[in-house]
């Protein structure tokens, strides 16, 4: 499942540090043959205690977690939409991702100079989003020009698309993200084809510094304004401490817990970021388990059993006969597959079954 989330941000907000912290949790690319092998791409394990409980239950020789792909996008500067800095590369890379994680800094540190001269996370978000809006406005305007002749000719599909484009243009010119524009069933395909940057879902990543001057701990008005904006936008957010993960990378889990407690930080937030990113992409996990291997398989929410089977092998969709399904916790409570089967807890599902998060499945093909 090659869905990815792009990490974006202004210089010196902790974007690269966050990416490095995430890649400390990378999985072996060999386990994911369709993953892009690139220094700026991290295939990161999704924290999931269910996987390890199932692995222990089955005494599995190998345990492979579900994964989500993060892409470290080239840094943004004001004017990126006009080609400033690495603007063109920045925008092209975002276009290839499925969602956006916007990193903003919520800590003050005189030794880490902010590109704008001071820390103001809401201003940073406005700079980033405005550049994305400028790029989308250019895309929308070009499409309107190219569509003009077909509209004059009265082509039905062109007229439908033009009405959508006019609403998008007005929205973007007002400084609002394209994601706020509702598209009906006829317009939706045209909206998808535009690949607008501000149509993508956004997760705001608030980077703090354990032991530092953090806006959320100072009852600072800048943090209150930030939270108010995020809540009104309907987007999600997560607070992380990317730096602490790097500082503690060589320690054992017990040593990390002790050190975080000493620094006043209970959690670096990186695991929570991974989980929320996974959810943002609309992904869920089902499991296969046995003595050889327990593995988490990544699929889109709402997938039917045959489609879910393609995560294992492309032939499973066409060759699907049935699926034997049991919830992960029901299986553990039964004590064994044999006991679960004797008690009638394992269901036989057909091709119309919608796979649920946490299902343990054995496919019959």
C-alpha positions as CSV (number, residue, x, y, z in Angstrom):
1,X,0.0,0.0,0.0
2,X,2.1,2.8,-1.3
3,X,0.4,5.8,0.3
4,X,2.6,8.5,1.7
5,X,2.5,11.6,3.9
6,X,4.8,14.5,3.1
7,X,6.6,16.3,5.9
8,X,6.7,20.1,5.2
9,X,7.9,23.1,7.1
10,X,9.9,26.3,7.2
11,X,13.7,26.2,8.0
12,X,14.7,25.5,11.6
13,X,11.3,24.3,12.8
14,X,12.6,20.7,13.4
15,X,11.4,19.1,10.1
16,X,14.6,17.2,9.4
17,X,15.0,16.2,13.0
18,X,11.5,14.8,13.0
19,X,12.2,12.8,9.8
20,X,15.3,11.4,11.4
21,X,13.3,10.5,14.5
22,X,10.8,8.7,12.4
23,X,13.3,6.8,10.4
24,X,14.7,5.4,13.7
25,X,11.5,3.4,13.6
26,X,11.9,2.2,10.0
27,X,11.1,-1.3,8.9
28,X,13.2,-3.3,6.5
29,X,12.5,-2.2,3.0
30,X,13.0,-5.8,1.9
31,X,9.7,-6.6,3.6
32,X,8.0,-4.1,1.4
33,X,9.0,-4.7,-2.2
34,X,7.0,-1.9,-3.6
35,X,8.5,0.8,-1.3
36,X,10.6,3.5,-2.9
37,X,14.3,3.2,-1.9
38,X,15.3,6.8,-1.5
39,X,17.1,8.7,1.3
40,X,14.1,11.1,1.6
41,X,11.6,8.3,2.1
42,X,11.1,6.4,5.3
43,X,9.0,3.3,5.5
44,X,8.0,3.5,9.2
45,X,6.5,0.8,11.4
46,X,3.0,1.5,12.8
47,X,3.1,1.0,16.6
48,X,0.5,-1.7,17.3
49,X,0.5,-3.9,20.5
50,X,-2.1,-6.2,18.8
51,X,0.6,-7.4,16.4
52,X,3.0,-8.4,19.2
53,X,0.3,-10.1,21.2
54,X,-0.7,-12.2,18.2
55,X,2.9,-13.0,17.5
56,X,3.4,-14.3,21.1
57,X,0.1,-16.2,20.8
58,X,1.3,-18.0,17.7
59,X,5.0,-18.3,18.8
60,X,5.8,-16.7,15.4
61,X,9.4,-16.9,14.1
62,X,9.0,-13.6,12.4
63,X,6.9,-10.5,13.1
64,X,6.3,-7.8,10.5
65,X,4.4,-4.6,11.3
66,X,2.1,-2.6,9.1
67,X,3.9,0.5,7.8
68,X,3.3,4.0,6.6
69,X,5.5,6.0,4.3
70,X,6.9,9.4,5.2
71,X,8.6,11.7,2.6
72,X,11.0,14.4,3.7
73,X,10.0,17.3,1.4
74,X,12.5,20.0,0.4
75,X,12.3,23.0,2.8
76,X,9.9,25.8,2.0
77,X,10.6,29.5,1.9
78,X,8.2,32.4,1.3
79,X,7.8,32.8,-2.5
80,X,8.0,29.0,-3.2
81,X,5.1,29.2,-5.6
82,X,7.1,31.7,-7.7
83,X,10.1,29.4,-7.6
84,X,12.0,30.9,-4.7
85,X,14.4,28.6,-2.9
86,X,13.6,25.0,-3.9
87,X,10.1,26.0,-4.6
88,X,9.4,24.0,-7.7
89,X,10.9,20.8,-6.2
90,X,9.0,21.5,-3.0
91,X,5.6,21.8,-4.8
92,X,6.3,18.8,-7.1
93,X,7.2,16.6,-4.2
94,X,4.1,17.5,-2.2
95,X,1.9,16.8,-5.2
96,X,3.1,13.2,-5.2
97,X,2.1,12.5,-1.6
98,X,-1.3,11.6,-0.3
99,X,-1.5,13.9,2.7
100,X,0.6,16.6,4.4
101,X,2.2,16.8,7.9
102,X,3.0,20.5,8.5
103,X,5.7,20.9,11.1
104,X,5.6,24.1,13.2
105,X,7.8,25.1,16.0
106,X,6.3,25.9,19.4
107,X,9.5,26.3,21.4
108,X,11.8,29.3,21.8
109,X,15.5,28.8,21.7
110,X,18.0,31.7,21.1
111,X,20.5,29.2,19.7
112,X,18.2,28.1,16.9
113,X,17.4,31.1,14.8
114,X,13.9,31.2,13.2
115,X,13.8,32.2,9.6
116,X,11.2,34.9,10.4
117,X,13.1,36.2,13.4
118,X,10.8,34.9,16.0
119,X,8.5,32.0,16.9
120,X,4.9,32.3,15.8
121,X,3.4,28.9,14.7
122,X,0.2,30.4,13.3
123,X,2.2,32.7,11.1
124,X,4.3,29.8,9.9
125,X,1.2,27.9,8.9
126,X,-0.2,30.9,7.1
127,X,3.1,31.2,5.1
128,X,3.1,27.5,4.1
129,X,-0.6,27.3,3.3
130,X,-0.5,30.6,1.3
131,X,2.3,29.1,-0.9
132,X,0.2,26.0,-1.5
133,X,-2.8,28.2,-2.3
134,X,-0.8,30.2,-4.8
135,X,0.3,27.0,-6.6
136,X,-3.3,25.7,-6.7
137,X,-4.6,29.0,-8.0
138,X,-2.1,28.8,-10.9
139,X,-3.2,25.2,-11.6
140,X,-6.9,26.2,-11.5
141,X,-6.5,29.3,-13.7
142,X,-4.5,27.3,-16.3
143,X,-7.2,24.7,-16.4
144,X,-9.9,27.3,-16.9
145,X,-8.1,28.8,-19.8
146,X,-7.5,25.4,-21.5
147,X,-11.2,24.5,-21.0
148,X,-12.6,27.7,-22.5
149,X,-13.1,26.4,-26.0
150,X,-15.0,23.3,-24.8
151,X,-17.3,25.4,-22.6
152,X,-18.1,27.7,-25.6
153,X,-18.9,24.6,-27.6
154,X,-21.4,23.7,-25.0
155,X,-19.8,20.4,-24.0
156,X,-21.7,19.1,-20.9
157,X,-18.7,17.8,-19.0
158,X,-16.7,21.0,-19.7
159,X,-19.6,23.1,-18.3
160,X,-19.7,21.0,-15.1
161,X,-16.0,21.2,-14.6
162,X,-15.9,25.0,-15.3
163,X,-18.5,25.6,-12.6
164,X,-16.3,23.7,-10.1
165,X,-13.2,25.6,-11.2
166,X,-15.0,28.9,-10.7
167,X,-15.8,28.0,-7.1
168,X,-12.3,26.8,-6.5
169,X,-10.8,30.0,-7.9
170,X,-13.0,32.2,-5.7
171,X,-12.2,30.1,-2.7
172,X,-8.4,30.2,-3.3
173,X,-8.4,33.9,-4.0
174,X,-10.1,34.4,-0.6
175,X,-7.1,32.6,0.9
176,X,-9.0,29.5,1.8
177,X,-7.9,25.9,1.2
178,X,-9.5,23.9,-1.7
179,X,-10.5,21.2,0.8
180,X,-13.3,23.5,1.9
181,X,-15.0,23.2,-1.5
182,X,-17.6,20.5,-1.7
183,X,-17.8,18.6,-5.0
184,X,-20.9,16.6,-6.0
185,X,-20.7,13.2,-7.6
186,X,-20.4,14.7,-11.1
187,X,-17.7,17.2,-10.1
188,X,-15.6,14.8,-7.9
189,X,-13.7,13.2,-10.8
190,X,-12.7,16.6,-12.1
191,X,-11.5,17.7,-8.7
192,X,-9.4,14.6,-8.2
193,X,-7.8,15.1,-11.7
194,X,-6.6,18.5,-10.7
195,X,-4.3,17.1,-7.9
196,X,-4.6,20.3,-5.9
197,X,-2.2,20.6,-3.0
198,X,-4.7,22.2,-0.6
199,X,-7.2,19.4,-1.3
200,X,-5.0,17.0,0.6
201,X,-5.7,16.3,4.3
202,X,-3.4,18.1,6.7
203,X,-2.0,17.0,10.1
204,X,-0.3,19.8,12.0
205,X,2.8,18.7,13.9
206,X,3.6,20.9,16.8
207,X,7.3,20.5,17.7
208,X,8.3,21.3,21.3
209,X,11.5,20.9,23.2
210,X,11.6,19.0,26.5
211,X,12.9,21.3,29.2
212,X,12.7,24.3,26.9
213,X,10.4,27.4,26.6
214,X,7.4,25.8,25.1
215,X,4.4,27.9,24.1
216,X,1.9,25.3,25.3
217,X,3.4,25.3,28.8
218,X,3.6,29.1,29.0
219,X,-0.1,29.9,28.6
220,X,1.1,31.9,25.6
221,X,-1.4,33.7,23.4
222,X,0.4,32.4,20.3
223,X,-0.4,28.8,21.3
224,X,-4.1,29.6,22.0
225,X,-4.4,31.3,18.6
226,X,-2.8,28.2,17.0
227,X,-5.2,25.7,18.6
228,X,-8.2,27.9,17.8
229,X,-7.2,27.9,14.1
230,X,-6.6,24.1,14.0
231,X,-9.9,23.4,15.6
232,X,-11.8,25.7,13.3
233,X,-10.1,24.2,10.3
234,X,-11.2,20.7,11.2
235,X,-7.7,19.4,10.9
236,X,-5.9,17.2,13.4
237,X,-2.7,18.0,15.4
238,X,-0.2,16.2,17.4
239,X,2.5,17.5,19.8
240,X,5.9,15.9,19.4
241,X,9.5,16.3,20.7
242,X,11.5,15.3,17.7
243,X,14.8,16.2,19.4
244,X,14.5,14.0,22.4
245,X,14.1,10.9,20.1
246,X,17.5,11.7,18.6
247,X,19.1,12.4,22.0
248,X,17.9,9.0,23.4
249,X,18.3,6.9,20.2
250,X,21.0,4.7,21.7
251,X,19.3,4.0,25.0
252,X,17.2,1.0,26.0
253,X,13.5,1.5,26.5
254,X,13.8,1.5,30.2
255,X,16.6,4.1,30.1
256,X,14.6,6.3,27.7
257,X,11.6,6.2,30.1
258,X,13.8,7.2,33.0
259,X,15.5,10.0,31.1
260,X,12.3,11.4,29.8
261,X,10.9,11.5,33.4
262,X,14.0,13.3,34.5
263,X,13.6,15.9,31.7
264,X,9.9,16.3,32.5
265,X,8.6,14.6,29.3
266,X,6.6,11.4,29.4
267,X,6.5,10.8,25.7
268,X,8.2,12.2,22.6
269,X,4.9,12.0,20.6
270,X,6.5,10.3,17.6
271,X,4.5,7.1,18.0
272,X,1.3,9.1,18.2
273,X,2.3,11.0,15.0
274,X,2.7,7.7,13.2
275,X,-0.7,6.4,14.3
276,X,-2.5,9.6,13.4
277,X,-0.8,9.8,10.0
278,X,-1.9,6.2,9.3
279,X,-5.5,7.2,10.2
280,X,-5.3,10.4,8.2
281,X,-4.5,8.4,5.1
282,X,-7.7,6.3,5.8
283,X,-5.7,3.1,6.5
284,X,-6.5,0.2,8.7
285,X,-4.7,-3.1,9.6
286,X,-5.7,-6.7,9.4
287,X,-3.5,-9.6,10.5
288,X,-2.3,-13.0,9.4
289,X,-0.7,-15.1,12.1
290,X,1.0,-18.5,12.4
291,X,4.2,-20.2,13.5
292,X,6.2,-18.9,10.5
293,X,5.0,-15.3,10.7
294,X,2.6,-12.7,12.2
295,X,2.1,-9.7,9.9
296,X,0.1,-6.6,9.8
297,X,-1.3,-5.8,6.4
298,X,-2.1,-2.2,5.4
299,X,-5.3,-1.6,3.4
300,X,-7.7,1.3,2.8
301,X,-10.7,1.5,5.2
302,X,-13.8,0.1,3.5
303,X,-11.9,-2.6,1.4
304,X,-13.7,-5.8,0.6
305,X,-12.1,-9.1,1.4
306,X,-10.9,-9.8,-2.2
307,X,-9.4,-6.3,-2.4
308,X,-7.8,-6.6,1.0
309,X,-6.2,-9.9,-0.1
310,X,-4.2,-8.1,-2.8
311,X,-2.0,-6.6,-0.1
312,X,-0.6,-10.2,0.2
313,X,-0.7,-11.0,-3.5
314,X,-2.3,-9.4,-6.5
315,X,-3.8,-12.7,-7.6
316,X,-6.0,-12.9,-4.5
317,X,-8.6,-10.6,-5.9
318,X,-9.4,-12.8,-8.9
319,X,-8.8,-16.1,-7.3
320,X,-10.7,-15.3,-4.0
321,X,-13.0,-18.1,-2.8
322,X,-13.7,-17.1,0.8
323,X,-12.1,-15.7,3.9
324,X,-12.0,-17.2,7.4
325,X,-12.2,-14.3,9.8
326,X,-12.0,-13.7,13.6
327,X,-11.3,-10.6,15.6
328,X,-7.8,-10.5,17.1
329,X,-8.9,-10.2,20.7
330,X,-11.6,-12.9,20.3
331,X,-8.8,-15.3,19.0
332,X,-6.6,-14.5,21.9
333,X,-9.4,-15.0,24.4
334,X,-10.2,-18.4,22.8
335,X,-6.7,-19.6,23.6
336,X,-6.1,-21.3,20.2
337,X,-7.3,-21.6,16.7
338,X,-8.7,-25.0,17.4
339,X,-10.7,-23.8,20.4
340,X,-12.0,-20.8,18.4
341,X,-13.1,-23.1,15.6
342,X,-14.8,-25.6,18.0
343,X,-16.7,-22.7,19.5
344,X,-17.8,-21.4,16.1
345,X,-16.0,-18.1,16.6
346,X,-14.3,-18.2,13.1
347,X,-16.6,-16.9,10.5
348,X,-16.6,-17.7,6.8
349,X,-17.0,-14.5,4.7
350,X,-17.6,-14.0,1.0
351,X,-16.4,-11.4,-1.5
352,X,-18.7,-8.7,-0.2
353,X,-17.3,-8.7,3.3
354,X,-15.8,-5.3,4.4
355,X,-12.6,-6.0,6.3
356,X,-12.5,-4.4,9.7
357,X,-9.5,-3.0,11.6
358,X,-8.0,-5.8,13.7
359,X,-9.5,-8.8,11.8
360,X,-7.3,-11.9,11.6
361,X,-7.9,-13.5,8.2
362,X,-7.0,-16.6,6.4
363,X,-7.7,-16.4,2.7
364,X,-8.9,-19.4,0.7
365,X,-7.9,-19.0,-3.0
